[in-house]
Amino acid sequence: MRLHELKPVPGSRHRQKRVGRGPGSGHGKTCCRGHKGQRARSGANIKPNFEGGQTPLYKRVPKRGFNPLPKQHYVVLNLSALSGFEGEVNPQELKKSGLLDTGNERIKILGEGNLEKPLRIKANSFSVHAREKIEKAGGKAEVI
């Protein structure tokens, strides 16, 4: 099969509606727009929820409940990823090592892996197992 042999699937392409080509076409005179009115004019751009100036439905319906706060997204790091660090681990160090993109992300440390040396880790959140393993190794888990 070559590029010039490709054809669209039958029924997937439709002919363009040609309007304003006389009464015999079925799309002449008013060109399928009806007589007068806002939608008959050229350049009519009416939003789908516009109701002619009347208070729209979404404003008339009573509001109930509450809108929850947006979820906070975390960059998840395991203890195994932090084994190559010395002393203090903070977002700036993680950015230098390439584990974070900007250094402004929220960080959560999980307990997968082991720590051999004491580290002072600064992050936004820690899992219970991660905190236990850090303290067992003689380090400190600080919440930013």
ABEGO torsion letter per residue (X at the ends): XBAAABBBBBGABBBBBBBGAEAAAGABGAGGAEBEEAAABBGBBBBAABAGGBBBAAAABBBBEBBBBBBBBBBBBBAAAAAABBEBBBAAAAAAAGABAAGABBBBBBABEBBABBBBBBBABBBAAAAAAAAAAGBBBBBX
